[in-house]
Amino acid sequence: MTTSKKKVGWSRRKDRVRRQVRGDAIRPRLNVYRSERHIYAQVIDDVSGTTLAAASTVGSEFRALNVKSWGREAATKVGELVAAKALARDVKTVVFDRNGFLYHGRIKAVAEGARGAGLEF
C-alpha cells in the first residue's frame, strides 16, 4: 500500500503538534479537522478522555443556520457554535490544536470564530 507524500507530510505535522499540545480539565484542547467539504471542531479533555463540546458542518445546529457547508464562512460558524457549547460548560480558555493543518484558510477561520464568540487561546 502506497501513501502519498501529502498524507505523509500531514501525518508528520500532526504528530509533531500533538507531542506539544495537551488539554486538561482547566484548559482543554480545541481540535479541528477539515475534510474536502466539511469541517469539525471538538473541545477535548485529554486527562479524562472526554469530549466536552463538538460542532461540525454536518450537525443539526449548523444546518438550522442555512449557511453553505463549505468555505471560510462555514468554518467561522462552526467556531462560534463550538465556543458557545464550551462556554455553556464553563470552559473559557482552550489550547488550539490545528491537527497538522497549516494555520490559514478554514482552520484560521474556526479559531477566529471561536475567539469572537468568547473563547480565549
Rosetta constraint file for C-alpha pairs under 8 A:
AtomPair CA 3 CA 7 HARMONIC 6.60 0.50
AtomPair CA 3 CA 8 HARMONIC 6.83 0.50
AtomPair CA 4 CA 8 HARMONIC 6.40 0.50
AtomPair CA 5 CA 9 HARMONIC 6.09 0.50
AtomPair CA 6 CA 10 HARMONIC 6.22 0.50
AtomPair CA 7 CA 11 HARMONIC 6.05 0.50
AtomPair CA 8 CA 12 HARMONIC 6.24 0.50
AtomPair CA 9 CA 13 HARMONIC 6.23 0.50
AtomPair CA 10 CA 14 HARMONIC 6.02 0.50
AtomPair CA 10 CA 100 HARMONIC 5.65 0.50
AtomPair CA 10 CA 101 HARMONIC 6.88 0.50
AtomPair CA 11 CA 15 HARMONIC 6.19 0.50
AtomPair CA 11 CA 100 HARMONIC 6.95 0.50
AtomPair CA 12 CA 16 HARMONIC 6.17 0.50
AtomPair CA 12 CA 100 HARMONIC 7.56 0.50
AtomPair CA 13 CA 17 HARMONIC 6.17 0.50
AtomPair CA 13 CA 99 HARMONIC 7.75 0.50
AtomPair CA 13 CA 100 HARMONIC 4.51 0.50
AtomPair CA 13 CA 101 HARMONIC 7.48 0.50
AtomPair CA 14 CA 18 HARMONIC 6.13 0.50
AtomPair CA 14 CA 99 HARMONIC 5.12 0.50
AtomPair CA 14 CA 100 HARMONIC 3.72 0.50
AtomPair CA 14 CA 101 HARMONIC 7.45 0.50
AtomPair CA 15 CA 19 HARMONIC 6.24 0.50
AtomPair CA 15 CA 100 HARMONIC 7.38 0.50
AtomPair CA 16 CA 20 HARMONIC 7.07 0.50
AtomPair CA 16 CA 100 HARMONIC 7.79 0.50
AtomPair CA 17 CA 21 HARMONIC 6.14 0.50
AtomPair CA 17 CA 97 HARMONIC 7.32 0.50
AtomPair CA 17 CA 98 HARMONIC 7.81 0.50
AtomPair CA 17 CA 99 HARMONIC 6.84 0.50
AtomPair CA 17 CA 100 HARMONIC 6.42 0.50
AtomPair CA 18 CA 22 HARMONIC 7.13 0.50
AtomPair CA 18 CA 97 HARMONIC 7.59 0.50
AtomPair CA 18 CA 99 HARMONIC 7.39 0.50
AtomPair CA 21 CA 29 HARMONIC 7.62 0.50
AtomPair CA 21 CA 95 HARMONIC 7.12 0.50
AtomPair CA 21 CA 96 HARMONIC 7.89 0.50
AtomPair CA 21 CA 97 HARMONIC 6.67 0.50
AtomPair CA 22 CA 28 HARMONIC 7.58 0.50
AtomPair CA 22 CA 29 HARMONIC 6.51 0.50
AtomPair CA 22 CA 46 HARMONIC 6.65 0.50
AtomPair CA 22 CA 95 HARMONIC 7.50 0.50
AtomPair CA 23 CA 27 HARMONIC 5.66 0.50
AtomPair CA 23 CA 28 HARMONIC 4.01 0.50
AtomPair CA 23 CA 29 HARMONIC 4.45 0.50
AtomPair CA 23 CA 44 HARMONIC 6.74 0.50
AtomPair CA 23 CA 45 HARMONIC 5.40 0.50
AtomPair CA 23 CA 46 HARMONIC 5.17 0.50
AtomPair CA 23 CA 47 HARMONIC 7.17 0.50
AtomPair CA 23 CA 94 HARMONIC 7.61 0.50
AtomPair CA 23 CA 95 HARMONIC 6.54 0.50
AtomPair CA 24 CA 28 HARMONIC 4.82 0.50
AtomPair CA 24 CA 29 HARMONIC 7.41 0.50
AtomPair CA 24 CA 44 HARMONIC 7.98 0.50
AtomPair CA 24 CA 45 HARMONIC 4.93 0.50
AtomPair CA 24 CA 46 HARMONIC 5.59 0.50
AtomPair CA 24 CA 47 HARMONIC 5.46 0.50
AtomPair CA 24 CA 48 HARMONIC 7.89 0.50
AtomPair CA 25 CA 45 HARMONIC 5.65 0.50
AtomPair CA 25 CA 46 HARMONIC 7.97 0.50
AtomPair CA 25 CA 47 HARMONIC 7.19 0.50
AtomPair CA 26 CA 91 HARMONIC 7.54 0.50
AtomPair CA 26 CA 93 HARMONIC 7.66 0.50
AtomPair CA 27 CA 45 HARMONIC 7.90 0.50
AtomPair CA 27 CA 91 HARMONIC 7.59 0.50
AtomPair CA 27 CA 93 HARMONIC 5.58 0.50
AtomPair CA 27 CA 94 HARMONIC 4.78 0.50
AtomPair CA 27 CA 95 HARMONIC 6.32 0.50
AtomPair CA 28 CA 43 HARMONIC 6.21 0.50
AtomPair CA 28 CA 44 HARMONIC 5.45 0.50
AtomPair CA 28 CA 45 HARMONIC 4.86 0.50
AtomPair CA 28 CA 46 HARMONIC 7.16 0.50
AtomPair CA 28 CA 91 HARMONIC 7.90 0.50
AtomPair CA 28 CA 93 HARMONIC 7.48 0.50
AtomPair CA 28 CA 94 HARMONIC 5.08 0.50
AtomPair CA 28 CA 95 HARMONIC 6.14 0.50
AtomPair CA 29 CA 42 HARMONIC 7.85 0.50
AtomPair CA 29 CA 43 HARMONIC 5.43 0.50
AtomPair CA 29 CA 44 HARMONIC 5.09 0.50
AtomPair CA 29 CA 45 HARMONIC 6.47 0.50
AtomPair CA 29 CA 46 HARMONIC 7.52 0.50
AtomPair CA 29 CA 94 HARMONIC 5.50 0.50
AtomPair CA 29 CA 95 HARMONIC 4.67 0.50
AtomPair CA 29 CA 96 HARMONIC 5.94 0.50
AtomPair CA 29 CA 97 HARMONIC 6.38 0.50
AtomPair CA 30 CA 41 HARMONIC 6.81 0.50
AtomPair CA 30 CA 42 HARMONIC 5.60 0.50
AtomPair CA 30 CA 43 HARMONIC 4.44 0.50
AtomPair CA 30 CA 44 HARMONIC 6.43 0.50
AtomPair CA 30 CA 94 HARMONIC 6.09 0.50
AtomPair CA 30 CA 95 HARMONIC 5.88 0.50
AtomPair CA 30 CA 96 HARMONIC 4.91 0.50
AtomPair CA 30 CA 97 HARMONIC 5.66 0.50
AtomPair CA 31 CA 41 HARMONIC 5.58 0.50
AtomPair CA 31 CA 42 HARMONIC 5.18 0.50
AtomPair CA 31 CA 43 HARMONIC 6.26 0.50
AtomPair CA 31 CA 44 HARMONIC 7.27 0.50
AtomPair CA 31 CA 96 HARMONIC 6.50 0.50
AtomPair CA 31 CA 97 HARMONIC 4.77 0.50
AtomPair CA 31 CA 98 HARMONIC 6.30 0.50
AtomPair CA 31 CA 99 HARMONIC 6.54 0.50
AtomPair CA 32 CA 39 HARMONIC 7.37 0.50
AtomPair CA 32 CA 40 HARMONIC 5.75 0.50
AtomPair CA 32 CA 41 HARMONIC 4.51 0.50
AtomPair CA 32 CA 42 HARMONIC 6.64 0.50
AtomPair CA 32 CA 97 HARMONIC 6.51 0.50
AtomPair CA 32 CA 98 HARMONIC 5.61 0.50
AtomPair CA 32 CA 99 HARMONIC 6.19 0.50
AtomPair CA 32 CA 107 HARMONIC 7.03 0.50
AtomPair CA 32 CA 110 HARMONIC 7.88 0.50
AtomPair CA 33 CA 39 HARMONIC 5.86 0.50
AtomPair CA 33 CA 40 HARMONIC 5.17 0.50
AtomPair CA 33 CA 41 HARMONIC 6.45 0.50
AtomPair CA 33 CA 98 HARMONIC 7.52 0.50
AtomPair CA 33 CA 99 HARMONIC 6.55 0.50
AtomPair CA 34 CA 38 HARMONIC 6.03 0.50
AtomPair CA 34 CA 39 HARMONIC 4.34 0.50
AtomPair CA 34 CA 40 HARMONIC 6.21 0.50
AtomPair CA 34 CA 106 HARMONIC 7.94 0.50
AtomPair CA 34 CA 107 HARMONIC 7.68 0.50
AtomPair CA 35 CA 39 HARMONIC 6.12 0.50
AtomPair CA 37 CA 69 HARMONIC 7.26 0.50
AtomPair CA 37 CA 70 HARMONIC 5.64 0.50
AtomPair CA 38 CA 56 HARMONIC 7.34 0.50
AtomPair CA 38 CA 57 HARMONIC 5.68 0.50
AtomPair CA 38 CA 58 HARMONIC 7.19 0.50
AtomPair CA 38 CA 69 HARMONIC 6.47 0.50
AtomPair CA 38 CA 70 HARMONIC 6.02 0.50
AtomPair CA 39 CA 56 HARMONIC 5.69 0.50
AtomPair CA 39 CA 57 HARMONIC 5.88 0.50
AtomPair CA 39 CA 70 HARMONIC 7.81 0.50
AtomPair CA 39 CA 75 HARMONIC 6.54 0.50
AtomPair CA 39 CA 78 HARMONIC 7.66 0.50
AtomPair CA 40 CA 54 HARMONIC 7.63 0.50
AtomPair CA 40 CA 55 HARMONIC 6.07 0.50
AtomPair CA 40 CA 56 HARMONIC 4.27 0.50
AtomPair CA 40 CA 57 HARMONIC 6.77 0.50
AtomPair CA 40 CA 78 HARMONIC 7.44 0.50
AtomPair CA 41 CA 54 HARMONIC 5.68 0.50
AtomPair CA 41 CA 55 HARMONIC 5.44 0.50
AtomPair CA 41 CA 56 HARMONIC 6.12 0.50
AtomPair CA 41 CA 78 HARMONIC 7.11 0.50
AtomPair CA 41 CA 79 HARMONIC 7.22 0.50
AtomPair CA 41 CA 82 HARMONIC 6.74 0.50
AtomPair CA 42 CA 51 HARMONIC 6.72 0.50
AtomPair CA 42 CA 52 HARMONIC 7.48 0.50
AtomPair CA 42 CA 53 HARMONIC 5.67 0.50
AtomPair CA 42 CA 54 HARMONIC 4.26 0.50
AtomPair CA 42 CA 55 HARMONIC 6.55 0.50
AtomPair CA 42 CA 82 HARMONIC 7.03 0.50
AtomPair CA 43 CA 51 HARMONIC 5.88 0.50
AtomPair CA 43 CA 52 HARMONIC 5.43 0.50
AtomPair CA 43 CA 53 HARMONIC 5.09 0.50
AtomPair CA 43 CA 54 HARMONIC 6.30 0.50
AtomPair CA 43 CA 82 HARMONIC 7.58 0.50
AtomPair CA 43 CA 86 HARMONIC 7.12 0.50
AtomPair CA 43 CA 94 HARMONIC 7.82 0.50
AtomPair CA 44 CA 49 HARMONIC 7.11 0.50
AtomPair CA 44 CA 50 HARMONIC 5.89 0.50
AtomPair CA 44 CA 51 HARMONIC 4.47 0.50
AtomPair CA 44 CA 52 HARMONIC 5.72 0.50
AtomPair CA 44 CA 53 HARMONIC 7.38 0.50
AtomPair CA 45 CA 49 HARMONIC 5.63 0.50
AtomPair CA 45 CA 50 HARMONIC 5.42 0.50
AtomPair CA 45 CA 51 HARMONIC 6.31 0.50
AtomPair CA 45 CA 52 HARMONIC 6.98 0.50
AtomPair CA 46 CA 50 HARMONIC 6.89 0.50
AtomPair CA 52 CA 86 HARMONIC 6.84 0.50
AtomPair CA 52 CA 89 HARMONIC 7.49 0.50
AtomPair CA 53 CA 82 HARMONIC 6.15 0.50
AtomPair CA 53 CA 85 HARMONIC 5.65 0.50
AtomPair CA 53 CA 86 HARMONIC 5.54 0.50
AtomPair CA 54 CA 82 HARMONIC 5.62 0.50
AtomPair CA 54 CA 85 HARMONIC 7.48 0.50
AtomPair CA 55 CA 59 HARMONIC 6.58 0.50
AtomPair CA 55 CA 62 HARMONIC 7.85 0.50
AtomPair CA 55 CA 78 HARMONIC 5.90 0.50
AtomPair CA 55 CA 79 HARMONIC 7.80 0.50
AtomPair CA 55 CA 81 HARMONIC 6.18 0.50
AtomPair CA 55 CA 82 HARMONIC 5.22 0.50
AtomPair CA 56 CA 62 HARMONIC 7.00 0.50
AtomPair CA 56 CA 78 HARMONIC 5.77 0.50
AtomPair CA 57 CA 62 HARMONIC 5.74 0.50
AtomPair CA 57 CA 63 HARMONIC 7.25 0.50
AtomPair CA 57 CA 69 HARMONIC 5.54 0.50
AtomPair CA 57 CA 70 HARMONIC 7.77 0.50
AtomPair CA 57 CA 74 HARMONIC 7.01 0.50
AtomPair CA 57 CA 75 HARMONIC 7.89 0.50
AtomPair CA 57 CA 78 HARMONIC 6.69 0.50
AtomPair CA 58 CA 62 HARMONIC 6.91 0.50
AtomPair CA 58 CA 63 HARMONIC 7.07 0.50
AtomPair CA 58 CA 69 HARMONIC 7.68 0.50
AtomPair CA 59 CA 63 HARMONIC 6.42 0.50
AtomPair CA 60 CA 64 HARMONIC 6.25 0.50
AtomPair CA 61 CA 65 HARMONIC 7.00 0.50
AtomPair CA 62 CA 66 HARMONIC 7.47 0.50
AtomPair CA 62 CA 67 HARMONIC 7.61 0.50
AtomPair CA 62 CA 77 HARMONIC 7.67 0.50
AtomPair CA 62 CA 78 HARMONIC 7.28 0.50
AtomPair CA 62 CA 81 HARMONIC 7.90 0.50
AtomPair CA 63 CA 67 HARMONIC 7.09 0.50
AtomPair CA 67 CA 73 HARMONIC 7.97 0.50
AtomPair CA 67 CA 74 HARMONIC 6.63 0.50
AtomPair CA 68 CA 74 HARMONIC 6.49 0.50
AtomPair CA 69 CA 74 HARMONIC 5.62 0.50
AtomPair CA 70 CA 74 HARMONIC 5.61 0.50
AtomPair CA 70 CA 75 HARMONIC 7.37 0.50
AtomPair CA 71 CA 75 HARMONIC 6.47 0.50
AtomPair CA 71 CA 106 HARMONIC 6.61 0.50
AtomPair CA 72 CA 76 HARMONIC 6.09 0.50
AtomPair CA 72 CA 105 HARMONIC 6.57 0.50
AtomPair CA 72 CA 106 HARMONIC 5.00 0.50
AtomPair CA 72 CA 109 HARMONIC 5.81 0.50
AtomPair CA 73 CA 77 HARMONIC 6.38 0.50
AtomPair CA 73 CA 109 HARMONIC 7.60 0.50
AtomPair CA 74 CA 78 HARMONIC 6.26 0.50
AtomPair CA 75 CA 79 HARMONIC 6.27 0.50
AtomPair CA 75 CA 106 HARMONIC 5.56 0.50
AtomPair CA 75 CA 107 HARMONIC 7.36 0.50
AtomPair CA 75 CA 109 HARMONIC 5.60 0.50
AtomPair CA 75 CA 110 HARMONIC 5.02 0.50
AtomPair CA 75 CA 113 HARMONIC 7.66 0.50
AtomPair CA 76 CA 80 HARMONIC 6.30 0.50
AtomPair CA 76 CA 106 HARMONIC 7.73 0.50
AtomPair CA 76 CA 109 HARMONIC 4.94 0.50
AtomPair CA 76 CA 110 HARMONIC 4.82 0.50
AtomPair CA 76 CA 111 HARMONIC 7.64 0.50
AtomPair CA 76 CA 112 HARMONIC 6.81 0.50
AtomPair CA 76 CA 113 HARMONIC 4.48 0.50
AtomPair CA 76 CA 114 HARMONIC 7.55 0.50
AtomPair CA 77 CA 81 HARMONIC 6.13 0.50
AtomPair CA 77 CA 110 HARMONIC 7.50 0.50
AtomPair CA 77 CA 113 HARMONIC 6.47 0.50
AtomPair CA 78 CA 82 HARMONIC 6.17 0.50
AtomPair CA 78 CA 110 HARMONIC 6.40 0.50
AtomPair CA 78 CA 113 HARMONIC 7.43 0.50
AtomPair CA 79 CA 83 HARMONIC 6.09 0.50
AtomPair CA 79 CA 109 HARMONIC 7.47 0.50
AtomPair CA 79 CA 110 HARMONIC 4.34 0.50
AtomPair CA 79 CA 111 HARMONIC 6.28 0.50
AtomPair CA 79 CA 112 HARMONIC 7.28 0.50
AtomPair CA 79 CA 113 HARMONIC 4.55 0.50
AtomPair CA 79 CA 114 HARMONIC 4.40 0.50
AtomPair CA 79 CA 117 HARMONIC 7.94 0.50
AtomPair CA 80 CA 84 HARMONIC 6.17 0.50
AtomPair CA 80 CA 110 HARMONIC 7.67 0.50
AtomPair CA 80 CA 113 HARMONIC 4.95 0.50
AtomPair CA 80 CA 114 HARMONIC 4.91 0.50
AtomPair CA 80 CA 115 HARMONIC 8.00 0.50
AtomPair CA 80 CA 116 HARMONIC 7.26 0.50
AtomPair CA 80 CA 117 HARMONIC 5.39 0.50
AtomPair CA 81 CA 85 HARMONIC 6.35 0.50
AtomPair CA 81 CA 114 HARMONIC 7.81 0.50
AtomPair CA 82 CA 86 HARMONIC 6.09 0.50
AtomPair CA 82 CA 114 HARMONIC 7.06 0.50
AtomPair CA 83 CA 87 HARMONIC 6.00 0.50
AtomPair CA 83 CA 114 HARMONIC 5.10 0.50
AtomPair CA 83 CA 115 HARMONIC 7.83 0.50
AtomPair CA 83 CA 117 HARMONIC 6.01 0.50
AtomPair CA 83 CA 118 HARMONIC 6.84 0.50
AtomPair CA 83 CA 119 HARMONIC 5.99 0.50
AtomPair CA 84 CA 88 HARMONIC 6.20 0.50
AtomPair CA 84 CA 117 HARMONIC 6.75 0.50
AtomPair CA 84 CA 118 HARMONIC 7.95 0.50
AtomPair CA 85 CA 89 HARMONIC 6.63 0.50
AtomPair CA 86 CA 90 HARMONIC 6.52 0.50
AtomPair CA 86 CA 91 HARMONIC 5.23 0.50
AtomPair CA 86 CA 92 HARMONIC 7.32 0.50
AtomPair CA 87 CA 91 HARMONIC 5.09 0.50
AtomPair CA 87 CA 92 HARMONIC 5.97 0.50
AtomPair CA 87 CA 118 HARMONIC 7.75 0.50
AtomPair CA 87 CA 119 HARMONIC 7.43 0.50
AtomPair CA 91 CA 119 HARMONIC 7.90 0.50
AtomPair CA 92 CA 118 HARMONIC 7.38 0.50
AtomPair CA 92 CA 119 HARMONIC 5.32 0.50
AtomPair CA 92 CA 120 HARMONIC 6.16 0.50
AtomPair CA 93 CA 119 HARMONIC 5.74 0.50
AtomPair CA 93 CA 120 HARMONIC 4.57 0.50
AtomPair CA 93 CA 121 HARMONIC 5.72 0.50
AtomPair CA 94 CA 119 HARMONIC 7.12 0.50
AtomPair CA 94 CA 120 HARMONIC 6.30 0.50
AtomPair CA 94 CA 121 HARMONIC 5.28 0.50
AtomPair CA 95 CA 121 HARMONIC 5.75 0.50
AtomPair CA 96 CA 111 HARMONIC 7.73 0.50
AtomPair CA 96 CA 121 HARMONIC 6.59 0.50
AtomPair CA 98 CA 102 HARMONIC 7.24 0.50
AtomPair CA 98 CA 103 HARMONIC 6.94 0.50
AtomPair CA 98 CA 107 HARMONIC 6.89 0.50
AtomPair CA 101 CA 107 HARMONIC 7.39 0.50
AtomPair CA 102 CA 107 HARMONIC 7.47 0.50
AtomPair CA 103 CA 107 HARMONIC 5.81 0.50
AtomPair CA 103 CA 108 HARMONIC 5.48 0.50
AtomPair CA 104 CA 108 HARMONIC 4.80 0.50
AtomPair CA 104 CA 109 HARMONIC 7.62 0.50
AtomPair CA 105 CA 109 HARMONIC 6.23 0.50
AtomPair CA 106 CA 110 HARMONIC 6.27 0.50
AtomPair CA 107 CA 111 HARMONIC 6.57 0.50
AtomPair CA 108 CA 112 HARMONIC 6.17 0.50
AtomPair CA 109 CA 113 HARMONIC 5.99 0.50
AtomPair CA 110 CA 114 HARMONIC 6.18 0.50
AtomPair CA 111 CA 115 HARMONIC 6.17 0.50
AtomPair CA 112 CA 116 HARMONIC 5.99 0.50
AtomPair CA 113 CA 117 HARMONIC 6.25 0.50
AtomPair CA 114 CA 118 HARMONIC 6.52 0.50
AtomPair CA 114 CA 119 HARMONIC 5.63 0.50
AtomPair CA 115 CA 119 HARMONIC 4.88 0.50
AtomPair CA 115 CA 120 HARMONIC 6.04 0.50
AtomPair CA 115 CA 121 HARMONIC 7.58 0.50
